[in-house]
Amino acid sequence: MKAIKYISQRIYTTWCVTWFVLPFVVTYPLQAVLMRRVQWYRQLHGINRFWSSSSLRMFLTPLQVEWRFKFDPKKVYVFTPNHSSYLDIPVMLHAIPGFLNFVGKADLCKVPLWGKVYEKLYISVDRKSTISSAKSYIKSAKSLEAGRSLAIFPEGTIPKTAGEQLMAFKDGPFKLAIEKQVPVVPVTMPYNQHFLPDLDGKLKVRWHPLKIVMHEPIETKGLTLEDLPQLKEQVFNIIQTEITQHTKAHVNRYSNHPQDSALSKAGV
C-alpha cells in the first residue's frame, strides 16, 4: 500500500510539473518577442497570467479566490501577501487582475528562460545588498506613480513556520504605501505550503485545495511615517488571524488522513 501511495504521488508530481512547464514552453517564443519593447510589457504580463491560470487548472485542485472588497481596476494598491511557497506568485498572478507588479528575490532572475522575463517585467531585490534594496525601492515607488499596483511579501522570505506563524514584517511595503498614499491590501494564502512546500531544493507536490483571501484595503491617506508601526501591526494581525483559523480547519479536516494519495484526492 505504501508503494502504491508513493508511486501515485510521484505520478501526480510529474503531472503538475509537466503542466507547469508546458504552457511556458509553448508561449515562450511570443514572450521573447514581447520582452523587446516596454510598451508590450502589459501583454507579456497577460501571458504570465494565462500561464499561471492554465497550470493551476491542470493541477486538478480547487482554488478559491475570495475578495472581501470590490476591486477597483482604476485604483492603485499595495498587496501584502504572506509567503509560504513558490506557488505564491502563480496564485497571485491568477487571482489579481490588471498589470500587477511584483517585488521578488534576485534569485528568480537566475531561473532558466523565465528569469529573463522576470528581470524585464518585475522588480528583483537582493536583500543582502543595500544598493539593490535601494534600487528596488525606487523602482517600486515609480511603479505606483505609474498606476501599476504592487505585490510585496512583507516577510521577505519563506519562513520555516510557513502556514503557521508569520515572520516579523519589514517596513518597505508600508513605507511605500504611506509615502504614495495608496491603500494596503492584506492577502492570505493559507494552504500553498501544503501543496508545494519549501524543502530546500527538493521537489514535492501534494494535492491540496488552495485558497487566497484579499482582505479589505487599509487606507493610508493622511497617514505619516509615524503611523508605520501601527499599520504594519494591523496588517500582520489580519493575516495571522486568518492563517490561524485555516490552520485549525486544516488539522480538523486532514489530520486523520495524512497519507492520502495525491492522485486519489485529485481523481486522476
C-alpha positions as a LaTeX table, in Angstrom:
\begin{tabular}{lrrr}
\hline
Residue & $x$ (\AA) & $y$ (\AA) & $z$ (\AA) \\
\hline
Met1 & 0.00 & 0.00 & 0.00 \\
Lys2 & 2.85 & 2.38 & 0.81 \\
Ala3 & 4.41 & 1.63 & $-2.57$ \\
Ile4 & 1.15 & 2.45 & $-4.35$ \\
Lys5 & 0.84 & 5.74 & $-2.46$ \\
Tyr6 & 4.46 & 6.63 & $-3.23$ \\
Ile7 & 4.05 & 5.85 & $-6.95$ \\
Ser8 & 0.79 & 7.77 & $-7.19$ \\
Gln9 & 2.39 & 10.77 & $-5.54$ \\
Arg10 & 5.33 & 10.69 & $-7.94$ \\
Ile11 & 2.93 & 10.46 & $-10.89$ \\
Tyr12 & 0.99 & 13.45 & $-9.58$ \\
Thr13 & 4.21 & 15.44 & $-9.09$ \\
Thr14 & 5.26 & 14.66 & $-12.67$ \\
Trp15 & 1.81 & 15.61 & $-13.92$ \\
Cys16 & 1.94 & 19.00 & $-12.16$ \\
Val17 & 5.49 & 19.77 & $-13.25$ \\
Thr18 & 4.60 & 18.90 & $-16.85$ \\
Trp19 & 1.58 & 21.20 & $-16.85$ \\
Phe20 & 3.57 & 23.96 & $-15.19$ \\
Val21 & 6.38 & 23.82 & $-17.75$ \\
Leu22 & 4.34 & 23.09 & $-20.88$ \\
Pro23 & 2.32 & 26.36 & $-21.09$ \\
Phe24 & 5.51 & 28.34 & $-20.54$ \\
Val25 & 7.42 & 26.48 & $-23.25$ \\
Val26 & 4.54 & 26.89 & $-25.71$ \\
Thr27 & 4.22 & 30.64 & $-25.08$ \\
Tyr28 & 7.92 & 31.45 & $-24.65$ \\
Pro29 & 8.59 & 32.41 & $-28.31$ \\
Leu30 & 5.88 & 35.07 & $-28.03$ \\
Gln31 & 7.21 & 36.16 & $-24.65$ \\
Ala32 & 10.69 & 36.53 & $-26.11$ \\
Val33 & 9.28 & 38.92 & $-28.72$ \\
Leu34 & 7.23 & 40.94 & $-26.21$ \\
Met35 & 10.26 & 41.37 & $-23.95$ \\
Arg36 & 11.90 & 43.58 & $-26.57$ \\
Arg37 & 9.72 & 46.65 & $-26.01$ \\
Val38 & 8.47 & 48.24 & $-22.80$ \\
Gln39 & 5.12 & 49.12 & $-24.37$ \\
Trp40 & 4.47 & 45.40 & $-24.81$ \\
Tyr41 & 5.08 & 44.50 & $-21.16$ \\
Arg42 & 1.38 & 44.62 & $-20.28$ \\
Gln43 & 0.69 & 41.93 & $-22.89$ \\
Leu44 & 3.68 & 39.96 & $-21.59$ \\
His45 & 2.16 & 40.08 & $-18.11$ \\
Gly46 & $-1.11$ & 38.82 & $-19.59$ \\
Ile47 & 0.71 & 35.77 & $-20.95$ \\
Asn48 & 2.17 & 35.13 & $-17.50$ \\
Arg49 & $-1.35$ & 35.27 & $-16.06$ \\
Phe50 & $-2.54$ & 32.80 & $-18.73$ \\
Trp51 & 0.38 & 30.50 & $-17.90$ \\
Ser52 & $-0.39$ & 30.59 & $-14.17$ \\
Ser53 & $-4.15$ & 30.12 & $-14.62$ \\
Ser54 & $-3.86$ & 27.25 & $-17.07$ \\
Ser55 & $-1.30$ & 25.45 & $-14.90$ \\
Leu56 & $-3.40$ & 25.82 & $-11.75$ \\
Arg57 & $-6.44$ & 24.42 & $-13.55$ \\
Met58 & $-4.44$ & 21.41 & $-14.73$ \\
Phe59 & $-3.26$ & 20.69 & $-11.18$ \\
Leu60 & $-6.82$ & 19.37 & $-10.67$ \\
Thr61 & $-7.22$ & 21.01 & $-7.31$ \\
Pro62 & $-9.90$ & 23.52 & $-6.30$ \\
Leu63 & $-8.73$ & 27.11 & $-5.93$ \\
Gln64 & $-10.96$ & 29.55 & $-4.06$ \\
Val65 & $-10.39$ & 33.25 & $-4.70$ \\
Glu66 & $-12.14$ & 35.27 & $-2.00$ \\
Trp67 & $-12.43$ & 39.05 & $-2.40$ \\
Arg68 & $-13.65$ & 40.80 & 0.72 \\
Phe69 & $-13.97$ & 44.10 & $-1.11$ \\
Lys70 & $-14.91$ & 45.31 & $-4.57$ \\
Phe71 & $-11.71$ & 45.58 & $-6.59$ \\
Asp72 & $-11.40$ & 48.89 & $-8.43$ \\
Pro73 & $-9.22$ & 48.48 & $-11.55$ \\
Lys74 & $-8.67$ & 52.24 & $-11.64$ \\
Lys75 & $-7.11$ & 52.34 & $-8.17$ \\
Val76 & $-3.53$ & 51.50 & $-7.23$ \\
Tyr77 & $-2.91$ & 49.10 & $-4.34$ \\
Val78 & $-0.01$ & 47.65 & $-2.40$ \\
Phe79 & $-0.80$ & 43.95 & $-1.90$ \\
Thr80 & 0.99 & 42.41 & 1.10 \\
Pro81 & 0.69 & 38.60 & 1.00 \\
Asn82 & 2.11 & 36.04 & 3.39 \\
His83 & 4.92 & 33.98 & 1.86 \\
Ser84 & 4.69 & 30.21 & 2.25 \\
Ser85 & 5.59 & 28.58 & $-1.07$ \\
Tyr86 & 6.99 & 29.06 & $-4.56$ \\
Leu87 & 3.37 & 28.66 & $-5.63$ \\
Asp88 & 2.53 & 32.10 & $-4.18$ \\
Ile89 & 3.35 & 34.14 & $-7.29$ \\
Pro90 & 1.38 & 31.92 & $-9.73$ \\
Val91 & $-1.66$ & 32.02 & $-7.40$ \\
Met92 & $-1.49$ & 35.81 & $-7.18$ \\
Leu93 & $-0.98$ & 36.15 & $-10.94$ \\
His94 & $-4.11$ & 34.08 & $-11.44$ \\
Ala95 & $-6.22$ & 35.88 & $-8.84$ \\
Ile96 & $-5.38$ & 39.57 & $-9.17$ \\
Pro97 & $-6.45$ & 41.32 & $-12.39$ \\
Gly98 & $-4.62$ & 44.16 & $-14.06$ \\
Phe99 & $-0.97$ & 44.93 & $-14.74$ \\
Leu100 & 0.33 & 43.79 & $-11.35$ \\
Asn101 & 3.98 & 44.29 & $-10.41$ \\
Phe102 & 5.96 & 42.03 & $-8.07$ \\
Val103 & 8.97 & 42.54 & $-5.85$ \\
Gly104 & 10.85 & 39.24 & $-5.53$ \\
Lys105 & 14.27 & 37.97 & $-4.64$ \\
Ala106 & 17.07 & 38.33 & $-7.17$ \\
Asp107 & 17.47 & 34.54 & $-7.44$ \\
Leu108 & 14.31 & 34.47 & $-9.57$ \\
Cys109 & 16.28 & 36.17 & $-12.34$ \\
Lys110 & 18.57 & 33.13 & $-12.46$ \\
Val111 & 15.78 & 30.72 & $-13.40$ \\
Pro112 & 16.41 & 29.45 & $-16.96$ \\
Leu113 & 14.41 & 31.39 & $-19.57$ \\
Trp114 & 11.75 & 32.70 & $-17.17$ \\
Gly115 & 14.42 & 34.58 & $-15.22$ \\
Lys116 & 14.85 & 36.91 & $-18.18$ \\
Val117 & 11.11 & 37.52 & $-18.27$ \\
Tyr118 & 11.03 & 38.28 & $-14.56$ \\
Glu119 & 14.02 & 40.60 & $-14.81$ \\
Lys120 & 12.31 & 42.64 & $-17.54$ \\
Leu121 & 8.75 & 42.61 & $-16.24$ \\
Tyr122 & 9.01 & 42.76 & $-12.45$ \\
Ile123 & 11.32 & 44.03 & $-9.69$ \\
Ser124 & 14.11 & 41.95 & $-8.20$ \\
Val125 & 15.97 & 42.63 & $-4.98$ \\
Asp126 & 19.00 & 41.19 & $-3.22$ \\
Arg127 & 18.13 & 41.87 & 0.39 \\
Lys128 & 21.76 & 41.35 & 1.41 \\
Ser129 & 22.74 & 44.35 & $-0.69$ \\
Thr130 & 21.91 & 47.86 & 0.50 \\
Ile131 & 22.32 & 49.20 & $-3.04$ \\
Ser132 & 19.98 & 46.56 & $-4.50$ \\
Ser133 & 17.37 & 47.26 & $-1.80$ \\
Ala134 & 17.53 & 50.99 & $-2.52$ \\
Lys135 & 17.16 & 50.45 & $-6.27$ \\
Ser136 & 14.18 & 48.14 & $-5.81$ \\
Tyr137 & 12.52 & 50.69 & $-3.52$ \\
Ile138 & 12.91 & 53.41 & $-6.15$ \\
Lys139 & 11.53 & 51.12 & $-8.87$ \\
Ser140 & 8.60 & 50.19 & $-6.61$ \\
Ala141 & 7.79 & 53.84 & $-5.98$ \\
Lys142 & 7.89 & 54.56 & $-9.73$ \\
Ser143 & 5.58 & 51.59 & $-10.35$ \\
Leu144 & 2.96 & 53.07 & $-8.01$ \\
Glu145 & 3.41 & 56.52 & $-9.55$ \\
Ala146 & 2.79 & 54.99 & $-12.98$ \\
Gly147 & $-0.50$ & 53.50 & $-11.76$ \\
Arg148 & 0.74 & 49.92 & $-11.52$ \\
Ser149 & $-0.24$ & 48.07 & $-8.34$ \\
Leu150 & 2.45 & 46.28 & $-6.40$ \\
Ala151 & 2.70 & 42.94 & $-4.59$ \\
Ile152 & 5.41 & 42.74 & $-1.92$ \\
Phe153 & 5.94 & 39.90 & 0.54 \\
Pro154 & 6.46 & 41.75 & 3.84 \\
Glu155 & 8.19 & 38.74 & 5.41 \\
Gly156 & 10.84 & 38.95 & 2.70 \\
Thr157 & 11.33 & 35.18 & 2.50 \\
Ile158 & 9.57 & 31.87 & 3.13 \\
Pro159 & 9.70 & 31.17 & 6.88 \\
Lys160 & 10.36 & 27.77 & 8.41 \\
Thr161 & 6.95 & 28.10 & 10.08 \\
Ala162 & 5.17 & 28.81 & 6.78 \\
Gly163 & 1.42 & 28.49 & 7.13 \\
Glu164 & 1.57 & 28.67 & 10.93 \\
Gln165 & 3.43 & 31.70 & 12.26 \\
Leu166 & 4.39 & 34.76 & 10.25 \\
Met167 & 7.89 & 36.19 & 10.41 \\
Ala168 & 8.32 & 39.78 & 11.52 \\
Phe169 & 7.31 & 42.17 & 8.74 \\
Lys170 & 9.75 & 44.52 & 7.05 \\
Asp171 & 8.94 & 48.22 & 6.75 \\
Gly172 & 9.30 & 48.58 & 2.96 \\
Pro173 & 5.74 & 47.87 & 1.72 \\
Phe174 & 4.15 & 50.05 & 4.38 \\
Lys175 & 6.58 & 52.91 & 3.92 \\
Leu176 & 5.83 & 52.88 & 0.19 \\
Ala177 & 2.08 & 52.83 & 0.77 \\
Ile178 & 2.24 & 55.76 & 3.20 \\
Glu179 & 4.59 & 57.85 & 1.08 \\
Lys180 & 2.44 & 57.31 & $-2.04$ \\
Gln181 & $-0.84$ & 57.43 & $-0.08$ \\
Val182 & $-2.19$ & 54.22 & $-1.62$ \\
Pro183 & $-4.22$ & 51.56 & 0.22 \\
Val184 & $-2.65$ & 48.39 & 1.59 \\
Val185 & $-4.42$ & 45.09 & 0.86 \\
Pro186 & $-3.52$ & 42.25 & 3.26 \\
Val187 & $-3.51$ & 38.92 & 1.41 \\
Thr188 & $-3.68$ & 35.47 & 2.97 \\
Met189 & $-2.74$ & 32.24 & 1.18 \\
Pro190 & $-3.24$ & 29.59 & 3.88 \\
Tyr191 & $-2.65$ & 26.33 & 2.00 \\
Asn192 & 0.11 & 26.82 & $-0.59$ \\
Gln193 & 2.74 & 25.25 & 1.68 \\
His194 & 0.71 & 22.04 & 1.83 \\
Phe195 & 0.59 & 21.78 & $-1.96$ \\
Leu196 & 4.19 & 22.81 & $-2.68$ \\
Pro197 & 6.32 & 23.02 & 0.48 \\
Asp198 & 9.71 & 24.72 & 0.56 \\
Leu199 & 12.08 & 21.78 & 1.14 \\
Asp200 & 15.48 & 23.34 & 0.45 \\
Gly201 & 15.56 & 22.46 & $-3.23$ \\
Lys202 & 13.66 & 19.16 & $-3.02$ \\
Leu203 & 10.52 & 18.99 & $-5.17$ \\
Lys204 & 7.46 & 17.51 & $-3.53$ \\
Val205 & 3.91 & 18.19 & $-4.72$ \\
Arg206 & 0.88 & 17.07 & $-2.73$ \\
Trp207 & $-2.72$ & 17.53 & $-3.76$ \\
His208 & $-4.47$ & 20.03 & $-1.52$ \\
Pro209 & $-7.25$ & 22.60 & $-2.05$ \\
Leu210 & $-5.92$ & 26.12 & $-2.45$ \\
Lys211 & $-7.29$ & 29.46 & $-1.33$ \\
Ile212 & $-6.39$ & 33.13 & $-1.50$ \\
Val213 & $-8.13$ & 35.83 & 0.55 \\
Met214 & $-8.00$ & 39.52 & $-0.39$ \\
His215 & $-8.84$ & 41.39 & 2.79 \\
Glu216 & $-10.40$ & 44.84 & 2.84 \\
Pro217 & $-7.94$ & 47.59 & 1.92 \\
Ile218 & $-6.49$ & 49.76 & 4.66 \\
Glu219 & $-6.42$ & 53.38 & 3.59 \\
Thr220 & $-3.23$ & 55.35 & 4.11 \\
Lys221 & $-4.48$ & 58.81 & 3.17 \\
Gly222 & $-3.45$ & 61.21 & 5.90 \\
Leu223 & $-1.02$ & 58.74 & 7.47 \\
Thr224 & 2.61 & 59.66 & 8.06 \\
Leu225 & 5.69 & 57.54 & 8.68 \\
Glu226 & 4.95 & 57.85 & 12.39 \\
Asp227 & 1.93 & 55.61 & 11.72 \\
Leu228 & 4.06 & 52.94 & 10.03 \\
Pro229 & 4.46 & 50.61 & 13.08 \\
Gln230 & 0.72 & 50.64 & 13.72 \\
Leu231 & $-0.10$ & 49.96 & 10.04 \\
Lys232 & 2.40 & 47.12 & 9.90 \\
Glu233 & 0.99 & 45.58 & 13.09 \\
Gln234 & $-2.58$ & 45.88 & 11.79 \\
Val235 & $-1.75$ & 44.03 & 8.56 \\
Phe236 & 0.26 & 41.41 & 10.44 \\
Asn237 & $-2.65$ & 40.69 & 12.80 \\
Ile238 & $-5.19$ & 40.41 & 9.96 \\
Ile239 & $-3.10$ & 37.85 & 8.06 \\
Gln240 & $-2.00$ & 35.91 & 11.15 \\
Thr241 & $-5.59$ & 35.62 & 12.40 \\
Glu242 & $-6.72$ & 34.27 & 9.02 \\
Ile243 & $-3.83$ & 31.79 & 8.89 \\
Thr244 & $-4.60$ & 30.54 & 12.42 \\
Gln245 & $-8.25$ & 29.96 & 11.53 \\
His246 & $-7.34$ & 27.98 & 8.42 \\
Thr247 & $-4.66$ & 26.02 & 10.25 \\
Lys248 & $-7.29$ & 24.79 & 12.71 \\
Ala249 & $-9.63$ & 23.91 & 9.83 \\
His250 & $-6.83$ & 22.03 & 8.07 \\
Val251 & $-5.98$ & 20.00 & 11.18 \\
Asn252 & $-9.63$ & 19.10 & 11.76 \\
Arg253 & $-10.16$ & 18.03 & 8.15 \\
Tyr254 & $-6.90$ & 16.32 & 7.23 \\
Ser255 & $-5.21$ & 15.14 & 10.43 \\
Asn256 & $-6.94$ & 11.76 & 10.27 \\
His257 & $-5.80$ & 11.20 & 6.66 \\
Pro258 & $-2.15$ & 12.32 & 6.50 \\
Gln259 & $-1.14$ & 9.71 & 3.96 \\
Asp260 & $-3.97$ & 10.10 & 1.46 \\
Ser261 & $-2.75$ & 9.65 & $-2.08$ \\
Ala262 & $-2.48$ & 12.82 & $-4.13$ \\
Leu263 & $-3.95$ & 11.02 & $-7.14$ \\
Ser264 & $-6.85$ & 9.54 & $-5.20$ \\
Lys265 & $-7.70$ & 13.06 & $-3.98$ \\
Ala266 & $-7.30$ & 14.58 & $-7.41$ \\
Gly267 & $-9.34$ & 11.89 & $-9.05$ \\
Val268 & $-6.64$ & 11.22 & $-11.65$ \\
\hline
\end{tabular}
